[in-house]
Amino acid sequence: MWVEVDVAAVRHNTRLLVDLVAPAALCAVVKADGYGHGALAVARAALEGGASWLAVATVDEGIALRAGALRAPILVLSEPPPGALAAARDAGLTPTLYTKAGVAAARAVAQRPPPGLAGHPGERAWCSRANAGVSGPGTSEAAALAETGQGAEPAAATEPAAATEPAAATEPEQVAAEPGQAVEPEQAGADGPAAQLEAPWTVHLKVDSGMHRAGADPEDLAALVAAVRSAPGLALGGIWTHLAVADGAGEEDRSFTRRQLRVFDAAIGSTSVAGRRGILRHAANSAGALAYPSAHYDMVRSGIALYGVSPSDALEEVTATLGLRPALSWHAEVSHVRRLPAGARPSYGRARPLPSAAAVATVPVGYADGLPRRYFEAGGTVLIGGRHRPLAGVVTMDQIVVDCGSDVPAAGDRVVLLGQQGSARLRATDWAHTLGTIAYEVLCGIGPRVPRVVVDRDVRSAQPVGAEQEGG
Ligand SMILES: Cc1ncc(COP(=O)(O)O)c(C=O)c1O
C-alpha cells in the first residue's frame, strides 16, 4: 500500500496559481507535511513552479525544510512559543508575531548573536530574501471592490485584478540591496560574518480581521508595528491576516470576507508603514486566490489548491476551469479473496449481512493508515477493477473487506483508494462528502505508515522517498 505524489502536478498547479495571482507573489503552504503529501517534495516542486515563499505551522516544520537544504523564505504561520524563537531565528525562519510579549521575546532573541555563524554556504540567504516580494493591488482597490461587491464572484477568478503598481520585487528595509531588486541567494550567501551579525531578523505581524483564531486586535497593530520597527535586530517584513469564509458562496460569506479586507486595510492604514513598499501585505488562502482578486495584495498563501484540490464545493468549478490537477493518489493491492454466501457478515461487529453471495476482497489498509472507521457506515467505496466497490464490513486497524459482488478479483489486483482507475475516480473531496468532513482532513489524515512515493509524470520517473525521509 502506498501513496503516490506527482510533483509534476504540484509544479503545474503552482504555475497556474502564480499566473492567476501575479503580480502578487505565491507562498506555498506546506505545513502538516505538505497536507500529507510530503513537505520536502512538495516544497521543491512549488519553488520550481514559481512559488517564492514557503509557509509552515511550526518552527520544527520550518527547520525540517532547512534540513532539506531549502533556502527560500519560510513563514511560520503562528507566533512561536518564546522557547522556540531562537531556533526559528537560527534557521532563518520568518516568524509571525501578534502579541506584545511575542515581539519582546523576538527582540531579545534578535539581540543575541547567532551561534557560531557557522552555517553552510548560502544558509543566510533567507535572511536577505525574506522581505523580497512584490507590490500589487491592495488597499484602495479592496475598498473599492468591497463597495461595489465586485471581486466576490468565483467567476472573477479568471480575471486577476489589474496591478496598480509594477510587479517589481521590492527590497527589504534592512538589506543593502537596490530598491526594486530582490537579493539572490548566492549574493546573500556570500555575506561575511560581520554582515551576518548585522542582518536584522525579519518578522511578519498578523492582525485578526474577523477569523478570531489568532492575531492582534486591529487597534493594537500600530503599536506592534512601532515596537518591531524600534527593536534593534528586528525588521518588519510583512503584515497579514487570514480569511474565515473565502470558500463560501453565499452572500453572507462574501460580505464577511469583504468586511475582513476592509478591516485589514484600515488596520494597515493606521500604522506608520501604510503605503510603504517592501512590507508584504497578504490575506488570501487558496479560496481567496481563486475568488477574490482584491485579496491578492502582495502575496497569496496557497495550500489546498497547490495540491490540486478545491477548497470547497462552491469553488469546484473554478478549480476545474483553472485546470488544477490532484497530486496525490492512494493505492493498495488485494491481499486475499473469499467467496462468501448471502447473509455472511464480514469484519468486527458483524455489522451488515451480504445482500447476495459475493467475492469479498481483503485489502491491507485500515484506520491506522487514515481510512476512518466510519467510512463503511457512511457508504464509502474503493475502486477495484475500474469500478466503485462498497465495503463489506467495518474498517479495522489494518485491513478492510470489500464487496466485489459477482466479480472475482485475484490477490495482487490493484485497489485505488484515492485517484483514478479506468474511468472511475475517487477524490479526497468525494471522501469528504461521504464522511461529512473536508478534503483537507482526508489528506492530512493519511498516516505515517503509508509510504509516499514521489513520481514526476513530466519525466516519467518514480522514486521512493524513504531515503530522503520525505515519507509522511
Ligand atoms: C494562515 C493560513 N494561511 C493559508 C493557509 C492555506 O489555506 P488553503 O489550504 O485553504 O490554501 C492556511 C491553511 O490552513 C493557513 O492556516
The ligand as an SDF file (V2000), in Angstrom:
LIG
                    3D

 16 16  0  0  0  0  0  0  0  0999 V2000
   -2.8290   31.1280    7.9810 C   0  0  0  0  0  0  0  0  0  0  0  0
   -3.0470   30.2510    6.7960 C   0  0  0  0  0  0  0  0  0  0  0  0
   -2.8270   30.7440    5.5720 N   0  0  0  0  0  0  0  0  0  0  0  0
   -3.0160   29.9920    4.4660 C   0  0  0  0  0  0  0  0  0  0  0  0
   -3.4530   28.6850    4.5650 C   0  0  0  0  0  0  0  0  0  0  0  0
   -3.6830   27.8990    3.3090 C   0  0  0  0  0  0  0  0  0  0  0  0
   -5.0260   27.5960    3.1730 O   0  0  0  0  0  0  0  0  0  0  0  0
   -5.5410   26.7870    1.9110 P   0  0  0  0  0  0  0  0  0  0  0  0
   -5.0280   25.4100    2.0680 O   0  0  0  0  0  0  0  0  0  0  0  0
   -7.0190   26.8600    2.0160 O   0  0  0  0  0  0  0  0  0  0  0  0
   -4.9980   27.4590    0.7100 O   0  0  0  0  0  0  0  0  0  0  0  0
   -3.7010   28.1490    5.8230 C   0  0  0  0  0  0  0  0  0  0  0  0
   -4.2040   26.7700    5.9380 C   0  0  0  0  0  0  0  0  0  0  0  0
   -4.9480   26.3730    6.7630 O   0  0  0  0  0  0  0  0  0  0  0  0
   -3.4860   28.9470    6.9660 C   0  0  0  0  0  0  0  0  0  0  0  0
   -3.7120   28.4720    8.2100 O   0  0  0  0  0  0  0  0  0  0  0  0
  1  2  1  0
  2  3  1  0
  2 15  2  0
  3  4  2  0
  4  5  1  0
  5  6  1  0
  5 12  2  0
  6  7  1  0
  7  8  1  0
  8  9  2  0
  8 10  1  0
  8 11  1  0
 12 13  1  0
 12 15  1  0
 13 14  2  0
 15 16  1  0
M  END
$$$$
